[in-house]
Amino acid sequence: MTSEVVTDESTFYSRAESYWKDIPATVDGMLGGYGHISSIDVNGSKKFLQNFLGDGPDKTGIQRALDCGAGIGRITKRLLLPLFKTVDMVDVTECFLEKAQSFLGEERRRVENYFCCGLQDFNPEPNHYDVVWIQWVIGHLTDEHLAEFLKRCQKGLRPNGIIVIKDNVAYEGVILDDVDSSVCRELSVLHDVIEKAGLKIIMEEKQENFPDEIYHVYTVAMR
């Protein structure tokens, strides 16, 4: 539980915001010096998403996606814009969203909204998104705030829409990172938060071919 390692919630959030304000607005900055894994990451995510997209009565639509913790738009550019007609981006760091304007190039015309907001305070528009993509950002939310955010995301889904979390997974318990003021949860803890949010996991897989020295990364789809 994050309550066991986060002693001051206000400081937990403010320190994270301060950390990201000093990070370069580059792909390498977004990935903590691991920019070289971006293509492996995106290709794995695309294969995962394609299990849900397509024609058919139970398939997820391709009208609109939401990129949560979007940074400069790495996921928006490489994964979401090639698959969806429009994308919205939300991130707490204003300079990253400003950088996205140039990083996305001409495709920025299909990004409808740039929301500068922490996810603990963000409220997606109801019945609006086919996919809510949440990658490498849930560590900046307490368990309670993550569960509440997932509930709001569920209300933001269109019919057959899905929420996807892709993030680091700890071997055991909840680990606090004092450098960027984040936590890393073991998979069972994440499952508990998802259950608390009233969501059902419909697919889960481990990302392959990442460097051995980093945390294992899992992708979890739910609705």
N, C-alpha and C positions, 0 to 999 in steps of 0.2 A: 504493500500500500504506500502511496506517495506520502500519506500523512506521517509515516514513520521516518522519512528522510527529509521532508520539506518542513522546516520549523517556522519559517516566516514567509507566508504566501506572498505578501506584497513585495518583499525583497527578491523572492524567487522570480517573479515576473519582471521587475524593474532591472535586475541584473542581466537577464536574458536580452531585454531590449537594448541595453547599453552594449552588450557583447556584439550583437549583430550590426550595430551602427558603425563599428570599427572594422567590419569584414569587407574585403574588396568585392565590388559588384561584378563578379566574374563567375563562370561555371566552376572554376577551381575553388573560389571562395565559398560558393554555395555547398560544395561537397567536401569542405574541410581538407583541401589539399588532394583529394582523390578524384579530380576531374577526369582522369583517364578511365574511370569505370562508368562514365555517363552512358556510353553507347550500350554496354552490357545491361545496365539498369533499364534503359528505355526499351530495348528489345525484349527483355523479360516481361516488362509491364504490358507491352503491346500484345504479346502472346496471351497473357493472362486476360486482358480485357476482351480479346476477340472471342473468348468463350461465351460472352454475353451479347455481343453486338451482332446485328444481321437482321434478315427478314424472318418474320414468324410471329405468332400471337404472344409468345412469352419472351421475346427478345427485348433487350434494352435499346431505347431510342438513341439517336445520334444528333439531336437538336442542340443540346447545350450541356456543357460540363463546367464544374467549379474546381479550380486549382487552389487548394488550401495550403498556406505556407509557401506561396508561389515563388518568392524571391524575385529573381530577374526574369523568370519565365522559362526556365529550362524544360520543365515538364510540359508547360503550355505549348511551347514551340515544337518540341520533338515528339510528344506523345498525343496531346489532346487536340491541337488544331488539325493535325492530319486525319483525325477520326471524327471530329465533331464540327458542326456548322459554326457554332459560336462558343466562346469560353469566357468565363469571369475569373478574375484573379483576386486573391485576398492575401495580404501579408502585413505584418506589423511595422516593417521598415520602409519608410517612404522613399528613400533613395533607391532601393531595389526596384520598386514599381516604376520610378522615373527612368531607371536604366532599361527596364523592359521595353520602353517605347522604341529604343534603337535596336535592342537585342532581337526583338521579334521581326523587325524589318517590315515589309509590306503586309505581312500576315497580321500585324497588329490591328488592322481594320476589322478583323473578326473577333477581337477581344472587346466585349461590350462594356465591362465595368472593371475598374481597378479599385478595390476596397482596401484602404489602409486601416487595419484594425487587428487587434489580437483575437485569436479564435475564441477565447473565453468570453468575449463580448460580441462576437459576430453572430448575426441572425439571418440565415439564408432565406430568400423569398420563398414562400410556400409553393409547392407544386410547380417547381421551376426547372429542376436539373435532372438530366438522365443519369449522370454520373457525378458524384462528389469524390474527388481524388485528394487524399490526405497523406502526404509523404514527408517523412523525416521532420515532423513537427509536433507529434503528439507528446514527445518528451518535455515540451514546454508547457504542458497543461497538467494540473493536478488530476487525480482520478475523478473527483467530483465534477470538475469543470469539463473534463473529457466526456464523461457520461452525458452531461447536460448538452454539450455541443453536438454529440451524436444524435440525441433526441431531436434537436433543432434541424439537423441535416436530414433526418428521416422525414420530417414534415416538408422539407424542401424538395423531395424527390417527386418526379413525374411517375406515372404508371410504369411498372417494371424497372424503375430506376434502382441503382445500387450505390452504396457507399464503399469506398475502397481505402483501407489503411495499408501503407507500405512503410515499414519502419524497422529499426534495430530491435533485437530481442536479447535480453540478458539470459545468462545460463541459470541464474537463480535469484529470486527476489526482485527488489527494485534498487537500482544503483544510481546515486546522485553524481552528476558531473559538475564540479564547482567552477570549471572554466567557462562553460557556456550556460550554466544554470539550467540544466535539463536533467531528466531522469530516463533511465532505460529499464523497461519492465520485462520480466520473464513472460513467456507466452500465456501461461495460465492466469496471470494477473490481468493481462490485456483481455483475455476471454471473459473474466469476471466483470470488467468494466463494460464490455459490449453487452453482456447479459443484463447488467444493471440498467443499461440504456434501453432495454426492451427490443434489441435487435437480434436477428438470427444470422449466424454465419452460414453462407452458402458455398463458399470455396476458400481454400487456404493453401498456400504453397510457399516453400522456401526458395529464395532467389539463389540461383547457382552461379558459379564462376566469379564470385567476388574474392578479393584478397583474403588470405587466411587470418591476417592479423586484426581484421575488423569484426565487429559483432555480426552474428548471423542476422539476415534480413528476411522478414516474412511479409507476404502480401495476403491480405484478408479482405474478402468481399462479403458484404452483409446487406440486409434490407429489413 
